[in-house]
């Protein structure tokens, strides 16, 4: 596992390191901005996505569909996350102790940065 700081630059640095690992087949990146940097590093090193390695990001930023190749990513409901955060703050301000964890529903958005058996090279 490599660590980054949520920026394309840290994704690029991680991508340069991962490009040299011959046994890697897929990379799950903590956010789409880091995935953008990783895709650039792979391109610079001649690693083909998805032919050589699949890449999946997280967040589904609006630009993710415009990356080259378009990025497969996990979409979360940011509006719901924001509403839950505001609710928790308001409850705390009202004197209530807020505990526990809420799971945010996610959706896998499949695009061209991942290989699917029998579908290589096909836009999804």
MOPAC internal coordinates of N, CA, C and O (Angstrom, degrees):
PM7 1SCF
backbone

  N    0.0000 0     0.00 0     0.00 0    0    0    0
  C    1.4389 1     0.00 0     0.00 0    1    0    0
  C    1.5305 1   108.15 1     0.00 0    2    1    0
  O    1.2310 1   121.29 1   -46.70 1    3    2    1
  N    1.3239 1   115.14 1   133.30 1    3    2    1
  C    1.4537 1   121.53 1   175.80 1    5    3    2
  C    1.5192 1   108.23 1  -108.72 1    6    5    3
  O    1.2310 1   120.60 1   -28.91 1    7    6    5
  N    1.3155 1   116.47 1   151.09 1    7    6    5
  C    1.4639 1   120.59 1  -179.87 1    9    7    6
  C    1.5195 1   109.58 1  -111.06 1   10    9    7
  O    1.2310 1   121.52 1   -29.17 1   11   10    9
  N    1.3350 1   114.70 1   150.83 1   11   10    9
  C    1.4504 1   120.66 1   177.26 1   13   11   10
  C    1.5058 1   110.02 1  -139.61 1   14   13   11
  O    1.2310 1   121.15 1     3.32 1   15   14   13
  N    1.3183 1   115.41 1  -176.68 1   15   14   13
  C    1.4627 1   119.62 1  -177.62 1   17   15   14
  C    1.5310 1   112.34 1  -119.91 1   18   17   15
  O    1.2310 1   120.47 1  -153.84 1   19   18   17
  N    1.3187 1   116.72 1    26.16 1   19   18   17
  C    1.4694 1   124.13 1   175.00 1   21   19   18
  C    1.5190 1   113.38 1    77.82 1   22   21   19
  O    1.2310 1   119.24 1  -174.87 1   23   22   21
  N    1.3279 1   119.05 1     5.13 1   23   22   21
  C    1.4603 1   121.23 1  -177.90 1   25   23   22
  C    1.5283 1   110.72 1  -104.49 1   26   25   23
  O    1.2310 1   120.33 1   -22.26 1   27   26   25
  N    1.3516 1   116.97 1   157.74 1   27   26   25
  C    1.4626 1   119.16 1   173.97 1   29   27   26
  C    1.5295 1   112.30 1   -58.60 1   30   29   27
  O    1.2310 1   120.38 1   146.51 1   31   30   29
  N    1.3290 1   116.88 1   -33.49 1   31   30   29
  C    1.4638 1   120.11 1  -179.84 1   33   31   30
  C    1.5254 1   111.79 1   -62.53 1   34   33   31
  O    1.2310 1   120.15 1   138.48 1   35   34   33
  N    1.3333 1   117.31 1   -41.52 1   35   34   33
  C    1.4651 1   118.62 1   179.20 1   37   35   34
  C    1.5284 1   110.64 1   -71.21 1   38   37   35
  O    1.2310 1   120.20 1   148.36 1   39   38   37
  N    1.3271 1   117.23 1   -31.64 1   39   38   37
  C    1.4625 1   120.33 1   174.27 1   41   39   38
  C    1.5207 1   111.21 1   -65.74 1   42   41   39
  O    1.2310 1   120.97 1   141.66 1   43   42   41
  N    1.3161 1   115.74 1   -38.34 1   43   42   41
  C    1.4613 1   120.76 1   177.51 1   45   43   42
  C    1.5297 1   110.49 1   -62.74 1   46   45   43
  O    1.2310 1   120.60 1   132.69 1   47   46   45
  N    1.3347 1   116.46 1   -47.31 1   47   46   45
  C    1.4660 1   120.18 1   179.42 1   49   47   46
  C    1.5278 1   111.14 1   -60.56 1   50   49   47
  O    1.2310 1   120.17 1   136.92 1   51   50   49
  N    1.3277 1   117.29 1   -43.08 1   51   50   49
  C    1.4693 1   120.55 1   177.72 1   53   51   50
  C    1.5246 1   110.27 1   -64.82 1   54   53   51
  O    1.2310 1   120.91 1   140.28 1   55   54   53
  N    1.3334 1   115.87 1   -39.72 1   55   54   53
  C    1.4617 1   119.93 1   179.51 1   57   55   54
  C    1.5185 1   112.76 1   -62.27 1   58   57   55
  O    1.2310 1   120.36 1   141.69 1   59   58   57
  N    1.3317 1   116.92 1   -38.31 1   59   58   57
  C    1.4677 1   119.72 1   176.93 1   61   59   58
  C    1.5120 1   111.00 1   -61.44 1   62   61   59
  O    1.2310 1   120.36 1   139.42 1   63   62   61
  N    1.3215 1   116.91 1   -40.58 1   63   62   61
  C    1.4676 1   120.59 1   178.56 1   65   63   62
  C    1.5243 1   110.93 1   -68.81 1   66   65   63
  O    1.2310 1   120.46 1   135.94 1   67   66   65
  N    1.3323 1   116.72 1   -44.06 1   67   66   65
  C    1.4695 1   120.40 1  -178.09 1   69   67   66
  C    1.5234 1   112.26 1   -69.36 1   70   69   67
  O    1.2310 1   120.09 1   151.67 1   71   70   69
  N    1.3149 1   117.44 1   -28.33 1   71   70   69
  C    1.4651 1   120.68 1  -179.93 1   73   71   70
  C    1.5211 1   111.67 1   -60.75 1   74   73   71
  O    1.2310 1   120.45 1   152.90 1   75   74   73
  N    1.3129 1   116.75 1   -27.10 1   75   74   73
  C    1.4644 1   121.28 1  -179.24 1   77   75   74
  C    1.5248 1   113.80 1   -85.50 1   78   77   75
  O    1.2310 1   120.10 1   175.07 1   79   78   77
  N    1.3378 1   117.42 1    -4.93 1   79   78   77
  C    1.4623 1   121.23 1   179.68 1   81   79   78
  C    1.5260 1   109.54 1   -92.53 1   82   81   79
  O    1.2310 1   120.72 1   -74.88 1   83   82   81
  N    1.2991 1   116.23 1   105.12 1   83   82   81
  C    1.4604 1   121.78 1  -174.59 1   85   83   82
  C    1.5250 1   113.40 1   -67.03 1   86   85   83
  O    1.2310 1   119.84 1   155.03 1   87   86   85
  N    1.3330 1   117.91 1   -24.97 1   87   86   85
  C    1.4646 1   119.93 1  -174.63 1   89   87   86
  C    1.5272 1   113.61 1   -89.77 1   90   89   87
  O    1.2310 1   119.05 1   179.07 1   91   90   89
  N    1.3123 1   119.41 1    -0.93 1   91   90   89
  C    1.4693 1   120.43 1  -179.39 1   93   91   90
  C    1.5194 1   109.21 1   -77.21 1   94   93   91
  O    1.2310 1   121.09 1   -41.33 1   95   94   93
  N    1.3347 1   115.52 1   138.67 1   95   94   93
  C    1.4636 1   120.66 1   178.98 1   97   95   94
  C    1.5263 1   112.04 1  -120.79 1   98   97   95
  O    1.2310 1   120.30 1   161.17 1   99   98   97
  N    1.3323 1   117.04 1   -18.83 1   99   98   97
  C    1.4597 1   120.82 1  -179.11 1  101   99   98
  C    1.5216 1   109.61 1  -154.78 1  102  101   99
  O    1.2310 1   121.27 1   -28.68 1  103  102  101
  N    1.3454 1   115.18 1   151.32 1  103  102  101
  C    1.4527 1   121.33 1   177.41 1  105  103  102
  C    1.5189 1   108.02 1  -133.78 1  106  105  103
  O    1.2310 1   120.82 1   -51.15 1  107  106  105
  N    1.3436 1   116.04 1   128.85 1  107  106  105
  C    1.4637 1   121.61 1   172.18 1  109  107  106
  C    1.5229 1   106.04 1  -104.27 1  110  109  107
  O    1.2310 1   120.56 1   -58.85 1  111  110  109
  N    1.3220 1   116.53 1   121.15 1  111  110  109
  C    1.4547 1   122.06 1  -174.37 1  113  111  110
  C    1.5320 1   108.91 1  -105.39 1  114  113  111
  O    1.2310 1   120.53 1   -37.65 1  115  114  113
  N    1.3296 1   116.58 1   142.35 1  115  114  113
  C    1.4663 1   122.30 1  -172.94 1  117  115  114
  C    1.5240 1   114.19 1   -63.04 1  118  117  115
  O    1.2310 1   119.76 1   153.10 1  119  118  117
  N    1.3348 1   118.07 1   -26.90 1  119  118  117
  C    1.4610 1   120.19 1   175.04 1  121  119  118
  C    1.5220 1   109.61 1  -154.87 1  122  121  119
  O    1.2310 1   120.78 1   -13.60 1  123  122  121
  N    1.3242 1   116.12 1   166.40 1  123  122  121
  C    1.4634 1   120.52 1  -175.64 1  125  123  122
  C    1.5216 1   112.54 1   -69.32 1  126  125  123
  O    1.2310 1   119.45 1   149.46 1  127  126  125
  N    1.3315 1   118.65 1   -30.54 1  127  126  125
  C    1.4591 1   120.54 1   178.11 1  129  127  126
  C    1.5269 1   110.97 1   -63.90 1  130  129  127
  O    1.2310 1   120.50 1   137.42 1  131  130  129
  N    1.3206 1   116.65 1   -42.58 1  131  130  129
  C    1.4619 1   119.61 1   176.88 1  133  131  130
  C    1.5257 1   110.65 1   -67.44 1  134  133  131
  O    1.2310 1   120.44 1   144.55 1  135  134  133
  N    1.3307 1   116.76 1   -35.45 1  135  134  133
  C    1.4648 1   120.11 1   178.23 1  137  135  134
  C    1.5271 1   110.59 1   -62.55 1  138  137  135
  O    1.2310 1   120.05 1   143.54 1  139  138  137
  N    1.3351 1   117.51 1   -36.46 1  139  138  137
  C    1.4569 1   121.14 1   177.75 1  141  139  138
  C    1.5300 1   110.20 1   -59.28 1  142  141  139
  O    1.2310 1   120.49 1   133.76 1  143  142  141
  N    1.3211 1   116.67 1   -46.24 1  143  142  141
  C    1.4644 1   120.35 1   177.69 1  145  143  142
  C    1.5127 1   112.23 1   -64.11 1  146  145  143
  O    1.2310 1   120.64 1   139.63 1  147  146  145
  N    1.3320 1   116.38 1   -40.37 1  147  146  145
  C    1.4566 1   120.97 1   178.88 1  149  147  146
  C    1.5279 1   110.77 1   -62.20 1  150  149  147
  O    1.2310 1   120.26 1   136.82 1  151  150  149
  N    1.3317 1   117.11 1   -43.18 1  151  150  149
  C    1.4648 1   120.69 1   178.65 1  153  151  150
  C    1.5260 1   110.93 1   -60.77 1  154  153  151
  O    1.2310 1   120.29 1   139.99 1  155  154  153
  N    1.3234 1   117.05 1   -40.01 1  155  154  153
  C    1.4666 1   120.59 1   178.50 1  157  155  154
  C    1.5256 1   110.74 1   -64.90 1  158  157  155
  O    1.2310 1   120.43 1   136.38 1  159  158  157
  N    1.3351 1   116.78 1   -43.62 1  159  158  157
  C    1.4673 1   119.81 1   179.16 1  161  159  158
  C    1.5209 1   110.75 1   -61.96 1  162  161  159
  O    1.2310 1   120.49 1   136.22 1  163  162  161
  N    1.3309 1   116.66 1   -43.78 1  163  162  161
  C    1.4641 1   119.31 1   178.08 1  165  163  162
  C    1.5213 1   110.14 1   -60.71 1  166  165  163
  O    1.2310 1   120.15 1   136.18 1  167  166  165
  N    1.3248 1   117.32 1   -43.82 1  167  166  165
  C    1.4680 1   121.09 1   178.42 1  169  167  166
  C    1.5324 1   110.20 1   -59.09 1  170  169  167
  O    1.2310 1   120.79 1   132.75 1  171  170  169
  N    1.3298 1   116.09 1   -47.25 1  171  170  169
  C    1.4667 1   120.50 1  -179.02 1  173  171  170
  C    1.5258 1   112.19 1   -61.77 1  174  173  171
  O    1.2310 1   119.94 1   150.24 1  175  174  173
  N    1.3090 1   117.72 1   -29.76 1  175  174  173
  C    1.4724 1   122.24 1  -179.08 1  177  175  174
  C    1.5370 1   112.95 1   -96.15 1  178  177  175
  O    1.2310 1   119.89 1  -177.20 1  179  178  177
  N    1.3301 1   117.82 1     2.80 1  179  178  177
  C    1.4578 1   120.63 1   178.03 1  181  179  178
  C    1.5177 1   114.91 1    79.01 1  182  181  179
  O    1.2310 1   120.20 1  -162.77 1  183  182  181
  N    1.3320 1   117.23 1    17.23 1  183  182  181
  C    1.4646 1   121.27 1   176.39 1  185  183  182
  C    1.5198 1   107.74 1   -87.16 1  186  185  183
  O    1.2310 1   120.43 1   -58.05 1  187  186  185
  N    1.3254 1   116.79 1   121.95 1  187  186  185
  C    1.4648 1   121.29 1  -176.61 1  189  187  186
  C    1.5297 1   110.63 1   -88.59 1  190  189  187
  O    1.2310 1   121.63 1   -46.74 1  191  190  189
  N    1.3352 1   114.49 1   133.26 1  191  190  189
  C    1.4673 1   122.25 1   177.37 1  193  191  190
  C    1.5215 1   106.72 1  -114.74 1  194  193  191
  O    1.2310 1   119.04 1   -57.78 1  195  194  193
  N    1.3203 1   119.43 1   122.22 1  195  194  193
  C    1.4459 1   130.99 1     7.71 1  197  195  194
  C    1.5274 1   114.85 1   -97.93 1  198  197  195
  O    1.2310 1   119.62 1  -175.56 1  199  198  197
  N    1.3309 1   118.33 1     4.44 1  199  198  197
  C    1.4627 1   119.99 1  -174.29 1  201  199  198
  C    1.5291 1   113.19 1   -59.45 1  202  201  199
  O    1.2310 1   120.21 1   138.24 1  203  202  201
  N    1.3309 1   117.21 1   -41.76 1  203  202  201
  C    1.4684 1   121.12 1  -179.15 1  205  203  202
  C    1.5210 1   112.72 1   -97.00 1  206  205  203
  O    1.2310 1   120.22 1   147.33 1  207  206  205
  N    1.3206 1   117.19 1   -32.67 1  207  206  205
  C    1.4649 1   122.22 1  -177.80 1  209  207  206
  C    1.5257 1   109.34 1  -154.25 1  210  209  207
  O    1.2310 1   120.93 1   -41.25 1  211  210  209
  N    1.3254 1   115.82 1   138.75 1  211  210  209
  C    1.4649 1   121.47 1   174.75 1  213  211  210
  C    1.5222 1   108.70 1   -89.04 1  214  213  211
  O    1.2310 1   120.65 1   -33.58 1  215  214  213
  N    1.3481 1   116.37 1   146.42 1  215  214  213
  C    1.4608 1   121.64 1   179.51 1  217  215  214
  C    1.5243 1   109.00 1  -130.36 1  218  217  215
  O    1.2310 1   121.02 1   -49.16 1  219  218  217
  N    1.3355 1   115.65 1   130.84 1  219  218  217
  C    1.4609 1   122.51 1   177.15 1  221  219  218
  C    1.5247 1   107.99 1  -127.16 1  222  221  219
  O    1.2310 1   120.88 1   -48.40 1  223  222  221
  N    1.3209 1   115.93 1   131.60 1  223  222  221
  C    1.4546 1   121.71 1   177.22 1  225  223  222
  C    1.5177 1   111.33 1  -103.12 1  226  225  223
  O    1.2310 1   121.40 1    12.47 1  227  226  225
  N    1.3302 1   114.93 1  -167.53 1  227  226  225
  C    1.4654 1   120.54 1   179.90 1  229  227  226
  C    1.5189 1   108.60 1  -146.69 1  230  229  227
  O    1.2310 1   119.67 1   -50.34 1  231  230  229
  N    1.2938 1   118.23 1   129.66 1  231  230  229
  C    1.4715 1   128.76 1   174.86 1  233  231  230
  C    1.5172 1   112.99 1   125.71 1  234  233  231
  O    1.2310 1   119.58 1   144.91 1  235  234  233
  N    1.3216 1   118.42 1   -35.09 1  235  234  233
  C    1.4628 1   124.09 1  -174.28 1  237  235  234
  C    1.5293 1   111.22 1    56.59 1  238  237  235
  O    1.2310 1   121.44 1  -121.99 1  239  238  237
  N    1.3321 1   114.85 1    58.01 1  239  238  237
  C    1.4566 1   118.92 1   174.97 1  241  239  238
  C    1.5276 1   108.64 1   -63.76 1  242  241  239
  O    1.2310 1   119.44 1   -24.89 1  243  242  241
  N    1.3213 1   118.68 1   155.11 1  243  242  241
  C    1.4710 1   120.89 1  -176.99 1  245  243  242
  C    1.5306 1   113.27 1   -54.55 1  246  245  243
  O    1.2310 1   119.66 1   147.32 1  247  246  245
  N    1.3114 1   118.26 1   -32.68 1  247  246  245
  C    1.4673 1   121.65 1  -177.87 1  249  247  246
  C    1.5256 1   113.50 1   -77.12 1  250  249  247
  O    1.2310 1   119.25 1   167.88 1  251  250  249
  N    1.3164 1   119.03 1   -12.12 1  251  250  249
  C    1.4658 1   121.99 1  -174.64 1  253  251  250
  C    1.5248 1   112.44 1   -56.90 1  254  253  251
  O    1.2310 1   120.24 1   144.52 1  255  254  253
  N    1.3174 1   117.15 1   -35.48 1  255  254  253
  C    1.4668 1   120.49 1   179.61 1  257  255  254
  C    1.5269 1   111.74 1   -71.42 1  258  257  255
  O    1.2310 1   119.96 1   164.55 1  259  258  257
  N    1.3400 1   117.68 1   -15.45 1  259  258  257
  C    1.4596 1   121.85 1  -178.19 1  261  259  258
  C    1.5206 1   113.30 1  -101.08 1  262  261  259
  O    1.2310 1   119.81 1   177.76 1  263  262  261
  N    1.3417 1   117.98 1    -2.24 1  263  262  261
  C    1.4615 1   120.02 1   175.28 1  265  263  262
  C    1.5221 1   108.19 1   -63.72 1  266  265  263
  O    1.2310 1   120.45 1   -16.78 1  267  266  265
  N    1.3323 1   116.74 1   163.22 1  267  266  265
  C    1.4607 1   120.63 1   175.52 1  269  267  266
  C    1.5184 1   107.37 1  -117.16 1  270  269  267
  O    1.2310 1   119.93 1   -69.29 1  271  270  269
  N    1.3376 1   117.75 1   110.71 1  271  270  269
  C    1.4695 1   126.99 1    -5.80 1  273  271  270
  C    1.5338 1   110.18 1   -75.75 1  274  273  271
  O    1.2310 1   120.75 1   -15.07 1  275  274  273
  N    1.3364 1   116.17 1   164.93 1  275  274  273
  C    1.4744 1   119.07 1   175.64 1  277  275  274
  C    1.5305 1   110.09 1   -53.24 1  278  277  275
  O    1.2310 1   120.91 1   -45.81 1  279  278  277
  N    1.3326 1   115.87 1   134.19 1  279  278  277
  C    1.4579 1   122.19 1  -169.45 1  281  279  278
  C    1.5198 1   113.57 1   -85.44 1  282  281  279
  O    1.2310 1   121.02 1   -54.87 1  283  282  281
  N    1.3326 1   115.66 1   125.13 1  283  282  281
  C    1.4596 1   120.94 1   166.69 1  285  283  282
  C    1.5207 1   105.99 1   -70.58 1  286  285  283
  O    1.2310 1   120.31 1   -45.59 1  287  286  285
  N    1.3356 1   117.01 1   134.41 1  287  286  285
  C    1.4542 1   119.55 1  -173.66 1  289  287  286
  C    1.5178 1   110.99 1  -153.00 1  290  289  287
  O    1.2310 1   120.83 1   -14.64 1  291  290  289
  N    1.3060 1   116.01 1   165.36 1  291  290  289
  C    1.4586 1   122.21 1   177.02 1  293  291  290
  C    1.5210 1   107.57 1  -101.82 1  294  293  291
  O    1.2310 1   120.77 1   -57.45 1  295  294  293
  N    1.3201 1   116.13 1   122.55 1  295  294  293
  C    1.4638 1   122.04 1   179.78 1  297  295  294
  C    1.5188 1   109.22 1   -95.02 1  298  297  295
  O    1.2310 1   120.90 1   -46.45 1  299  298  297
  N    1.3252 1   115.89 1   133.55 1  299  298  297
  C    1.4597 1   120.44 1   172.37 1  301  299  298
  C    1.5262 1   108.15 1  -118.97 1  302  301  299
  O    1.2310 1   120.84 1   -22.42 1  303  302  301
  N    1.2995 1   115.99 1   157.58 1  303  302  301
  C    1.4603 1   121.94 1  -177.05 1  305  303  302
  C    1.5267 1   109.03 1   -86.63 1  306  305  303
  O    1.2310 1   120.86 1   -88.70 1  307  306  305
  N    1.3453 1   115.95 1    91.30 1  307  306  305
  C    1.4627 1   120.78 1  -177.28 1  309  307  306
  C    1.5248 1   112.13 1   -63.39 1  310  309  307
  O    1.2310 1   120.01 1   146.68 1  311  310  309
  N    1.3202 1   117.59 1   -33.32 1  311  310  309
  C    1.4747 1   120.09 1   178.45 1  313  311  310
  C    1.5267 1   109.91 1   -63.40 1  314  313  311
  O    1.2310 1   120.47 1   138.90 1  315  314  313
  N    1.3187 1   116.70 1   -41.10 1  315  314  313
  C    1.4602 1   120.13 1   178.70 1  317  315  314
  C    1.5304 1   110.96 1   -67.19 1  318  317  315
  O    1.2310 1   120.53 1   138.31 1  319  318  317
  N    1.3252 1   116.59 1   -41.69 1  319  318  317
  C    1.4644 1   120.37 1   177.63 1  321  319  318
  C    1.5247 1   109.84 1   -59.27 1  322  321  319
  O    1.2310 1   120.41 1   133.33 1  323  322  321
  N    1.3246 1   116.81 1   -46.67 1  323  322  321
  C    1.4587 1   121.03 1   179.50 1  325  323  322
  C    1.5172 1   112.48 1   -61.65 1  326  325  323
  O    1.2310 1   120.55 1   136.95 1  327  326  325
  N    1.3233 1   116.56 1   -43.05 1  327  326  325
  C    1.4712 1   120.80 1   179.69 1  329  327  326
  C    1.5243 1   110.37 1   -63.35 1  330  329  327
  O    1.2310 1   120.37 1   138.45 1  331  330  329
  N    1.3388 1   116.90 1   -41.55 1  331  330  329
  C    1.4654 1   119.96 1   178.71 1  333  331  330
  C    1.5282 1   110.98 1   -64.59 1  334  333  331
  O    1.2310 1   120.34 1   140.61 1  335  334  333
  N    1.3205 1   116.96 1   -39.39 1  335  334  333
  C    1.4713 1   120.22 1   179.37 1  337  335  334
  C    1.5249 1   110.98 1   -65.08 1  338  337  335
  O    1.2310 1   120.42 1   134.45 1  339  338  337
  N    1.3215 1   116.80 1   -45.55 1  339  338  337
  C    1.4636 1   120.32 1   178.70 1  341  339  338
  C    1.5265 1   110.00 1   -61.81 1  342  341  339
  O    1.2310 1   120.29 1   137.09 1  343  342  341
  N    1.3138 1   117.04 1   -42.91 1  343  342  341
  C    1.4651 1   121.29 1   178.61 1  345  343  342
  C    1.5277 1   110.90 1   -59.32 1  346  345  343
  O    1.2310 1   120.60 1   135.11 1  347  346  345
  N    1.3336 1   116.46 1   -44.89 1  347  346  345
  C    1.4705 1   120.41 1  -179.50 1  349  347  346
  C    1.5247 1   110.89 1   -63.48 1  350  349  347
  O    1.2310 1   120.14 1   137.63 1  351  350  349
  N    1.3284 1   117.34 1   -42.37 1  351  350  349
  C    1.4647 1   120.39 1   179.63 1  353  351  350
  C    1.5269 1   110.46 1   -64.18 1  354  353  351
  O    1.2310 1   120.43 1   135.09 1  355  354  353
  N    1.3340 1   116.79 1   -44.91 1  355  354  353
  C    1.4667 1   119.88 1   179.73 1  357  355  354
  C    1.5288 1   111.27 1   -62.77 1  358  357  355
  O    1.2310 1   120.27 1   140.81 1  359  358  357
  N    1.3213 1   117.08 1   -39.19 1  359  358  357
  C    1.4624 1   120.01 1   178.26 1  361  359  358
  C    1.5298 1   111.07 1   -66.27 1  362  361  359
  O    1.2310 1   120.14 1   139.21 1  363  362  361
  N    1.3231 1   117.33 1   -40.79 1  363  362  361
  C    1.4686 1   121.00 1   177.12 1  365  363  362
  C    1.5297 1   110.19 1   -63.43 1  366  365  363
  O    1.2310 1   120.13 1   137.22 1  367  366  365
  N    1.3262 1   117.36 1   -42.78 1  367  366  365
  C    1.4637 1   120.84 1   178.87 1  369  367  366
  C    1.5250 1   111.84 1   -63.44 1  370  369  367
  O    1.2310 1   120.69 1   151.83 1  371  370  369
  N    1.3304 1   116.29 1   -28.17 1  371  370  369
  C    1.4615 1   121.11 1   178.72 1  373  371  370
  C    1.5322 1   111.41 1   -83.06 1  374  373  371
  O    1.2310 1   120.24 1  -178.59 1  375  374  373
  N    1.3361 1   117.15 1     1.41 1  375  374  373
  C    1.4566 1   120.42 1   176.31 1  377  375  374
  C    1.5151 1   114.96 1    97.69 1  378  377  375
  O    1.2310 1   119.74 1  -179.94 1  379  378  377
  N    1.2977 1   118.09 1     0.06 1  379  378  377
  C    1.4667 1   121.63 1   179.59 1  381  379  378
  C    1.5276 1   109.36 1   -84.04 1  382  381  379
  O    1.2310 1   120.72 1   -37.83 1  383  382  381
  N    1.3159 1   116.23 1   142.17 1  383  382  381
  C    1.4548 1   120.44 1   174.30 1  385  383  382
  C    1.5238 1   107.98 1   -89.24 1  386  385  383
  O    1.2310 1   121.03 1   -59.63 1  387  386  385
  N    1.3074 1   115.64 1   120.37 1  387  386  385
  C    1.4649 1   120.92 1  -178.46 1  389  387  386
  C    1.5217 1   108.33 1  -100.68 1  390  389  387
  O    1.2310 1   120.64 1   -57.91 1  391  390  389
  N    1.3210 1   116.38 1   122.09 1  391  390  389
  C    1.4609 1   121.65 1   178.80 1  393  391  390
  C    1.5204 1   108.87 1  -131.42 1  394  393  391
  O    1.2310 1   121.17 1    -9.96 1  395  394  393
  N    1.2942 1   115.38 1   170.04 1  395  394  393
  C    1.4581 1   120.30 1   175.39 1  397  395  394
  C    1.5145 1   112.24 1    99.14 1  398  397  395
  O    1.2310 1   122.00 1    -3.25 1  399  398  397
  N    1.2984 1   113.77 1   176.75 1  399  398  397
  C    1.4549 1   122.07 1  -178.65 1  401  399  398
  C    1.5171 1   109.15 1  -126.11 1  402  401  399
  O    1.2310 1   120.62 1   -41.43 1  403  402  401
  N    1.2977 1   116.42 1   138.57 1  403  402  401
  C    1.4622 1   121.14 1   173.96 1  405  403  402
  C    1.5215 1   107.77 1  -111.05 1  406  405  403
  O    1.2310 1   121.08 1   -48.01 1  407  406  405
  N    1.2998 1   115.53 1   131.99 1  407  406  405
  C    1.4571 1   120.57 1   177.91 1  409  407  406
  C    1.5258 1   109.03 1   -89.33 1  410  409  407
  O    1.2310 1   121.08 1   -46.75 1  411  410  409
  N    1.3016 1   115.54 1   133.25 1  411  410  409
  C    1.4518 1   121.71 1   179.95 1  413  411  410
  C    1.5240 1   108.34 1   -91.65 1  414  413  411
  O    1.2310 1   119.70 1   -54.44 1  415  414  413
  N    1.3252 1   118.18 1   125.56 1  415  414  413
  C    1.4622 1   119.59 1   176.83 1  417  415  414
  C    1.5343 1   110.76 1   -61.74 1  418  417  415
  O    1.2310 1   120.40 1   -39.27 1  419  418  417
  N    1.3055 1   116.84 1   140.73 1  419  418  417
  C    1.4616 1   121.89 1   178.78 1  421  419  418
  C    1.5174 1   110.36 1  -128.08 1  422  421  419
  O    1.2310 1   121.50 1   -18.48 1  423  422  421
  N    1.3202 1   114.74 1   161.52 1  423  422  421
  C    1.4588 1   122.10 1   177.85 1  425  423  422
  C    1.5156 1   108.18 1  -137.52 1  426  425  423
  O    1.2310 1   120.25 1   -46.61 1  427  426  425
  N    1.3219 1   117.13 1   133.39 1  427  426  425
  C    1.4555 1   120.50 1   174.28 1  429  427  426
  C    1.5258 1   108.30 1   -81.06 1  430  429  427
  O    1.2310 1   120.67 1   -56.80 1  431  430  429
  N    1.3262 1   116.33 1   123.20 1  431  430  429
  C    1.4612 1   122.35 1   177.54 1  433  431  430
  C    1.5225 1   106.96 1  -103.73 1  434  433  431
  O    1.2310 1   120.70 1   -74.62 1  435  434  433
  N    1.3196 1   116.26 1   105.38 1  435  434  433
  C    1.4637 1   121.23 1  -175.51 1  437  435  434
  C    1.5247 1   110.99 1   -84.35 1  438  437  435
  O    1.2310 1   122.01 1   -56.09 1  439  438  437
  N    1.3294 1   113.75 1   123.91 1  439  438  437
  C    1.4619 1   120.30 1   175.39 1  441  439  438
  C    1.5310 1   107.43 1  -130.74 1  442  441  439
  O    1.2310 1   119.64 1    22.13 1  443  442  441
  N    1.2974 1   118.30 1  -157.87 1  443  442  441
  C    1.4687 1   121.68 1  -169.14 1  445  443  442
  C    1.5157 1   116.64 1   -86.36 1  446  445  443
  O    1.2310 1   119.08 1  -178.34 1  447  446  445
  N    1.3203 1   119.35 1     1.66 1  447  446  445
  C    1.4640 1   119.29 1  -177.53 1  449  447  446
  C    1.5257 1   113.28 1   -86.91 1  450  449  447
  O    1.2310 1   120.44 1  -177.08 1  451  450  449
  N    1.3204 1   116.77 1     2.92 1  451  450  449
  C    1.4599 1   120.11 1   177.35 1  453  451  450
  C    1.5155 1   109.55 1  -123.11 1  454  453  451
  O    1.2310 1   121.60 1   -35.70 1  455  454  453
  N    1.3180 1   114.54 1   144.30 1  455  454  453
  C    1.4578 1   120.84 1   179.83 1  457  455  454
  C    1.5218 1   109.44 1   -88.67 1  458  457  455
  O    1.2310 1   121.18 1   -43.12 1  459  458  457
  N    1.2972 1   115.35 1   136.88 1  459  458  457
  C    1.4595 1   122.13 1   174.50 1  461  459  458
  C    1.5195 1   106.48 1  -120.98 1  462  461  459
  O    1.2310 1   119.83 1   -52.72 1  463  462  461
  N    1.3410 1   117.93 1   127.28 1  463  462  461
  C    1.4714 1   119.43 1  -179.31 1  465  463  462
  C    1.5209 1   111.21 1   -50.30 1  466  465  463
  O    1.2310 1   120.72 1   -52.00 1  467  466  465
  N    1.3256 1   116.24 1   128.00 1  467  466  465
  C    1.4514 1   121.37 1   178.67 1  469  467  466
  C    1.5152 1   113.80 1    83.51 1  470  469  467
  O    1.2310 1   119.81 1   176.19 1  471  470  469
  N    1.3444 1   117.96 1    -3.81 1  471  470  469
  C    1.4626 1   119.66 1  -177.10 1  473  471  470
  C    1.5244 1   112.42 1  -123.14 1  474  473  471
  O    1.2310 1   119.75 1  -165.39 1  475  474  473
  N    1.3073 1   118.08 1    14.61 1  475  474  473
  C    1.4723 1   120.00 1  -177.95 1  477  475  474
  C    1.5083 1   110.74 1   -57.95 1  478  477  475
  O    1.2310 1   121.80 1   -43.16 1  479  478  477
  N    1.3354 1   114.15 1   136.84 1  479  478  477
  C    1.4483 1   120.25 1   178.11 1  481  479  478
  C    1.5153 1   114.25 1    81.12 1  482  481  479
  O    1.2310 1   119.85 1   175.08 1  483  482  481
  N    1.3006 1   117.89 1    -4.92 1  483  482  481
  C    1.4705 1   121.51 1  -178.72 1  485  483  482
  C    1.5188 1   109.08 1   -96.51 1  486  485  483
  O    1.2310 1   120.23 1   -47.29 1  487  486  485
  N    1.3245 1   117.17 1   132.71 1  487  486  485
  C    1.4609 1   121.95 1   177.11 1  489  487  486
  C    1.5163 1   109.40 1   -68.14 1  490  489  487
  O    1.2310 1   120.50 1   -47.73 1  491  490  489
  N    1.3461 1   116.66 1   132.27 1  491  490  489
  C    1.4561 1   120.47 1   178.83 1  493  491  490
  C    1.4997 1   108.36 1  -117.70 1  494  493  491
  O    1.2310 1   120.10 1   180.00 1  495  494  493

